[in-house]
Amino acid sequence: MDQNDLIIPFPQLVSTLSDAVDLISPVLNNHHKQVAYISHKIAREINLYGDGLADLITAALLHDIGALSLDERMDLLEFEEKNPYVHTTTGSMLLKDLEIFNRAGNIILHHHLPWRDGAGKEYKGEHVSLESHILYLADRIAVSIDSEKEILNQVEIITNRVKKQANSRFHPMFVDIFEKIGKKEAFWLDLVSPSIDDRLDSAWQDCDRKLDLKGLQQVTKIFARVIDFRSRFTSVHSSGVGAVAEIMAKKIGWSDEDCIKMVIAGNLHDLGKLAVPNWILEKPGKLTEEEYNIMKTHAYLGYHLLDKVEGLEEINEYCSYHHERMDGGGYPFQKRAQELRDGSRIMAVADVMTAITEDRPYRKGMDSMAAMRIIEKMGHDGKLDIDMIKPIKENFGAINYAREKAQEQAASEYKEFGERTDSAKDYYCQ
């Protein structure tokens, strides 16, 4: 297939984003998938199919996307949740701007709203979908599972806990359905199965949503936001790398479609950093060897997350090999020049340029002369491709200006997002 006719299966991309969010806390590994599985089973009992089911599964797989810190994620593990509405409003805002995620975002917005004897049908005059109440119940069932204990020995305790709050907290019809499907041992064994991905395949069988190159670019902006918004130190990095890589590709004669792939690669290149603790990401000084070894895992993790998405193979190499070096001295795969596509070589240069020229809270970015000295030395030392350094050297001012403008726009979006999140916190005043 011509890569310019790129078509990406939407379910695979959603699952990858879900897996990426789970990197923030290994303790919550598979939580989103468990919630999606439970939601799917309940939805089928009320004959929910097609787009409605796809939106529910999407919401279930991404329902905690608004919990961008480890502390927020851990608070949500308790059955009696603490102030859950910040992450529901944040998650909703991350998704709702894109049409393909709009309804999933609305489901997420209300997924901690109690039923309250039917009062939960709406909130502040706004209709609340039944899918939000399915998701709420599924989420609370999943957090009740103790991974250290045999699952079948927990069935009665979990079921009774849920039944006690039917009608007050949970929609009674969905509680009845849960009690029915929960009588099957297979339901519970599927939830804790290492093969839960296979169990979820049937949930997507009616979903034929696919993304073209432009659609992929838009969706990966959400990936970039989740990556960058975790820390003020990295809040605009992905946009800068994407902008530099795009112009470099244009300068060496790439097509418009191929240049878009570089923007997408910029959006995705630090996906694995969701597994890196913030205290390492935000350390102002040089990392210790132990800290650097943790940092080096991000390119490996990002590669294997994206490797699950059909059609993304080329872009995955571009973004995941951005720390590989021409002489084989990079990480994590130690690829050599002959194993690196031009897109990967561009990304390596773009990442270095962006990292040394962008401002960080603890230091100012380098000027053009200092930056070029470092970049050219890396070229002469066999680290970066000399041919890919040429467009930077010949067009440094224009490329750096584009980086600055892209990062200013991202910073503005980051600030606006923060303001919208702060104002949204009042939406669910109880």
C-alpha positions in Angstrom: 0.0 0.0 0.0 1.2 3.5 -0.8 2.1 5.1 2.5 0.6 8.4 1.2 -2.8 6.6 1.1 -2.3 5.7 4.8 -5.4 4.3 6.6 -5.1 3.6 10.3 -7.7 1.5 12.2 -9.3 3.7 14.8 -9.7 0.9 17.4 -6.0 0.1 17.4 -5.0 3.8 17.9 -7.4 4.2 20.8 -6.1 1.0 22.4 -2.5 2.3 22.0 -3.4 5.6 23.6 -5.1 3.7 26.5 -1.9 1.6 27.0 0.2 4.8 26.9 -1.9 6.4 29.6 -1.5 3.3 31.7 2.3 3.8 31.7 1.8 6.6 34.2 1.1 3.9 36.8 1.8 0.2 36.4 -0.5 -0.4 39.4 -3.4 0.5 37.1 -2.2 -1.8 34.3 -5.2 -3.1 32.3 -7.7 -1.0 34.4 -9.0 0.7 31.2 -9.3 -2.6 29.4 -11.2 -4.2 32.3 -13.6 -1.2 32.4 -14.0 -1.5 28.6 -14.8 -5.2 28.9 -17.4 -4.8 31.6 -19.0 -1.8 29.7 -19.1 -3.9 26.6 -20.8 -6.8 28.3 -23.5 -4.6 29.9 -24.0 -2.6 26.7 -24.7 -5.8 24.7 -27.5 -6.7 27.2 -29.3 -3.5 26.3 -28.7 -4.0 22.5 -26.2 -1.2 22.1 -24.3 -1.6 18.9 -22.7 0.4 16.1 -21.4 3.9 16.8 -23.0 4.0 20.2 -21.0 1.0 21.3 -17.8 2.3 19.7 -18.2 5.6 21.6 -18.7 3.7 24.9 -15.7 1.5 24.4 -13.6 4.5 23.4 -14.7 6.3 26.5 -14.0 3.3 28.7 -10.5 2.8 27.3 -9.7 6.5 27.8 -11.9 7.4 30.8 -8.9 8.3 33.1 -7.0 10.2 30.4 -7.6 13.4 32.4 -5.6 12.1 35.4 -2.2 13.3 34.2 -0.3 12.7 37.4 0.5 9.5 39.4 -1.2 10.9 42.5 -4.5 11.5 40.6 -4.4 8.0 39.2 -3.9 6.4 42.6 -6.7 8.4 44.2 -9.1 6.8 41.7 -8.3 3.3 42.9 -10.5 3.7 45.9 -14.1 2.5 45.5 -15.3 5.6 47.4 -13.5 8.0 45.1 -12.1 11.4 46.2 -13.0 14.4 44.2 -13.1 12.6 40.9 -14.6 15.5 38.8 -11.3 17.2 38.1 -10.1 14.3 36.0 -13.5 13.8 34.3 -13.7 17.4 33.1 -10.0 17.4 32.1 -10.4 14.2 30.2 -13.5 15.4 28.5 -11.8 18.6 27.3 -8.8 16.7 26.0 -11.1 14.7 23.7 -14.2 16.8 22.8 -12.5 19.2 20.4 -12.1 16.4 17.9 -15.3 15.2 16.2 -14.4 11.6 16.3 -13.9 11.8 20.1 -16.7 14.2 20.9 -19.4 11.8 22.2 -16.8 9.7 24.1 -15.7 13.0 25.7 -19.3 13.7 26.8 -19.6 10.1 28.3 -16.3 10.7 30.2 -17.5 14.0 31.5 -20.3 12.4 33.5 -18.9 9.1 34.3 -18.7 9.7 38.1 -22.2 11.1 38.4 -24.4 9.0 40.8 -27.8 7.8 39.7 -29.5 9.2 42.8 -32.9 7.6 42.2 -33.1 9.0 38.7 -31.8 12.5 39.3 -28.6 11.5 37.5 -30.5 11.5 34.2 -29.3 15.1 33.9 -26.9 17.5 35.5 -27.4 21.2 35.6 -30.0 20.9 32.8 -27.7 18.9 30.6 -28.8 15.4 29.5 -26.6 12.6 30.9 -26.3 9.5 28.7 -26.9 6.0 29.9 -23.4 5.2 28.6 -22.0 7.5 31.4 -23.8 5.4 34.0 -22.6 2.2 32.4 -19.1 3.5 32.5 -19.4 4.6 36.2 -20.6 1.2 37.3 -17.9 -0.6 35.2 -15.2 1.6 36.6 -16.2 0.9 40.2 -16.4 -2.8 39.6 -12.9 -2.8 38.1 -11.3 -0.9 41.0 -12.9 -3.4 43.4 -10.7 -6.2 42.0 -7.8 -7.1 44.2 -5.0 -8.4 41.9 -3.3 -10.2 44.8 -6.3 -12.4 45.4 -8.0 -15.2 43.4 -10.7 -13.5 41.4 -13.5 -16.0 41.9 -13.1 -15.6 45.7 -14.0 -11.9 45.3 -17.2 -12.3 43.3 -19.6 -12.3 46.2 -18.0 -9.4 48.0 -17.8 -7.2 44.9 -21.4 -8.1 43.9 -22.8 -7.3 47.3 -21.0 -4.0 47.5 -22.4 -2.9 44.2 -26.0 -4.1 45.0 -26.1 -2.1 48.2 -25.7 1.1 46.2 -28.2 0.3 43.4 -30.4 3.2 42.7 -28.6 5.6 45.0 -25.2 5.5 43.3 -25.6 3.1 40.3 -28.4 2.8 37.7 -30.5 -0.2 39.0 -31.0 -1.7 35.6 -27.3 -1.9 35.0 -26.7 -3.4 38.5 -29.2 -6.1 37.6 -27.4 -6.8 34.4 -24.1 -6.9 36.2 -25.5 -9.4 38.7 -26.7 -11.6 35.8 -23.5 -11.6 33.8 -21.4 -11.9 36.9 -22.8 -15.3 37.7 -20.6 -16.7 34.9 -17.1 -17.5 36.1 -15.8 -16.8 32.6 -16.8 -13.1 33.0 -14.4 -12.7 35.9 -11.7 -14.9 34.5 -11.7 -12.8 31.3 -11.2 -9.7 33.4 -8.0 -10.9 34.8 -6.8 -12.8 31.8 -3.4 -11.9 30.3 -5.3 -12.1 27.0 -7.9 -9.5 27.8 -6.9 -7.7 24.5 -8.3 -10.7 22.6 -11.5 -10.6 24.7 -12.0 -7.0 23.7 -11.7 -7.7 20.0 -15.4 -8.5 19.8 -16.3 -5.1 21.3 -14.9 -3.5 18.2 -16.3 -5.9 15.6 -19.0 -3.4 14.4 -16.6 -0.5 14.3 -15.3 0.4 10.9 -13.8 3.8 11.8 -10.5 4.5 10.1 -8.2 7.5 10.0 -6.5 9.0 7.0 -3.3 11.0 7.2 -5.0 14.3 8.2 -7.2 12.5 10.7 -4.2 10.8 12.2 -2.4 14.1 12.5 -5.4 15.5 14.5 -5.7 12.5 16.8 -2.0 12.4 17.5 -2.3 16.0 18.8 -4.1 14.4 21.8 -1.2 12.1 22.3 1.1 15.1 22.3 -1.0 16.9 24.8 -1.1 13.9 27.2 2.7 13.6 26.9 3.6 17.3 27.2 0.9 18.5 29.6 2.2 16.2 32.4 5.0 18.7 33.1 5.6 22.4 32.6 9.2 21.4 31.6 8.0 19.6 28.5 4.7 21.3 27.8 5.6 22.5 24.3 8.4 20.1 23.3 6.5 17.8 20.9 5.2 20.7 18.9 8.7 22.2 18.5 10.1 18.9 17.3 7.3 18.4 14.8 7.7 22.0 13.4 11.4 21.6 12.9 11.1 18.2 11.3 8.4 19.3 9.0 10.4 22.2 7.6 13.6 20.1 7.3 11.6 17.6 5.2 10.3 20.4 3.0 13.8 21.8 2.5 15.0 18.4 1.1 12.1 18.1 -1.2 9.6 15.8 0.5 6.0 15.8 -0.5 3.3 17.5 1.5 2.0 14.1 2.7 5.5 13.0 3.8 6.0 16.3 5.7 2.7 15.6 7.6 4.2 12.3 8.7 7.1 14.2 10.3 4.6 16.4 12.2 2.9 13.2 13.4 6.2 11.7 14.3 6.9 14.8 16.4 3.6 14.4 18.2 4.5 10.8 19.0 8.2 10.7 19.5 8.2 11.0 23.4 5.2 8.7 24.0 7.2 6.4 26.2 8.0 9.3 28.5 4.7 8.7 30.2 6.5 5.9 32.0 9.3 8.2 33.2 8.7 9.8 36.6 8.2 13.6 36.6 11.1 14.1 39.0 13.4 12.8 36.3 11.8 14.8 33.5 12.0 18.0 35.6 15.5 17.6 37.0 17.3 20.8 36.2 20.8 19.3 36.4 22.6 16.4 34.7 20.9 13.0 35.2 22.8 10.3 37.2 23.6 7.1 35.3 20.6 5.4 37.0 18.3 8.2 36.1 19.6 8.2 32.5 19.0 4.5 32.2 15.4 5.1 33.2 15.1 7.9 30.7 16.4 5.7 27.9 13.5 3.3 28.3 11.1 5.9 26.7 12.1 5.3 23.1 11.8 1.5 23.6 8.4 1.7 25.2 7.1 4.1 22.5 8.3 1.8 19.7 6.4 -1.2 21.1 3.3 0.8 21.8 3.1 2.1 18.3 4.1 -1.3 16.8 0.7 -2.6 17.6 -1.0 -0.2 15.0 -1.3 -1.4 11.5 0.0 1.1 8.9 2.1 3.0 11.3 5.3 1.1 10.8 7.1 3.9 8.8 6.1 6.7 11.2 7.0 4.5 14.2 10.6 4.2 12.9 10.8 8.0 12.4 9.7 8.8 15.9 11.0 5.9 17.9 14.5 6.0 16.5 15.1 9.6 17.3 17.8 8.7 19.8 19.6 6.3 17.5 22.9 7.6 16.1 24.6 7.1 12.7 27.6 5.3 14.4 25.4 2.9 16.3 26.0 4.6 19.6 22.5 5.7 20.2 19.7 4.0 22.1 17.7 1.8 22.6 18.3 -0.4 19.6 21.8 0.8 18.6 20.8 1.1 15.0 23.5 2.1 12.5 23.4 4.5 9.5 22.3 1.8 7.0 19.4 0.8 9.2 18.0 4.4 9.6 15.5 5.9 7.2 15.8 9.5 6.3 12.8 10.3 8.4 14.6 8.9 11.5 17.7 10.9 10.7 15.6 14.1 10.4 13.9 13.4 13.7 17.2 12.9 15.4 18.4 16.3 14.3 15.1 18.0 15.0 15.0 16.6 18.5 18.5 17.8 19.3 17.9 21.3 17.8 14.6 21.7 19.7 16.0 20.5 23.0 19.0 22.9 23.0 17.2 26.0 21.6 13.9 25.9 23.5 13.6 27.7 26.8 13.1 25.5 29.9 12.1 26.8 33.3 15.6 26.3 34.6 17.6 27.7 31.6 17.4 29.8 28.5 17.7 28.1 25.1 21.0 28.5 23.1 21.5 31.1 20.5 22.0 30.1 16.8 25.9 30.0 17.0 26.0 27.9 20.1 23.3 25.5 18.8 25.0 25.0 15.4 28.4 24.3 17.1 26.8 21.4 19.0 24.8 20.1 16.0 27.7 20.3 13.6 30.0 18.6 16.2 27.5 15.7 16.5 27.6 15.5 12.7 31.4 15.4 12.5 31.5 12.9 15.4 29.3 10.5 13.4 26.2 11.0 15.6 23.9 12.9 13.3 23.6 12.7 9.5 25.6 15.5 8.0 23.3 15.8 5.0 20.3 16.3 7.3 22.3 19.0 9.2 22.6 21.1 6.0 19.0 22.3 5.9 19.4 23.4 9.5 22.6 25.3 8.8 21.3 26.9 5.6 18.0 27.9 7.1 18.6 28.1 10.8 16.8 31.5 11.3 13.6 30.4 9.4 13.5 26.9 11.0 14.1 28.3 14.5 11.4 31.0 13.9 8.9 28.2 12.9 9.9 26.3 16.1 9.3 29.4 18.3 5.9 30.1 16.7 4.8 26.5 17.0 5.8 26.4 20.6 4.2 29.8 21.3 1.0 28.4 19.9 1.3 25.2 22.0 2.1 27.3 25.1 -1.0 29.4 24.4 -3.1 26.2 24.1 -1.5 24.8 27.2 -2.4 28.0 29.2 -6.0 28.1 27.7 -6.4 24.4 28.6 -5.3 25.1 32.2 -7.7 28.0 32.5 -10.6 25.9 31.0 -9.7 23.1 33.5 -9.7 25.5 36.4 -13.1 26.9 35.5 -14.5 23.5 34.8 -13.7 22.4 38.4 -16.7 24.5 39.5 -19.0 22.6 37.1 -19.4 19.7 39.5 -19.6 21.6 42.8 -21.6 19.2 45.0 
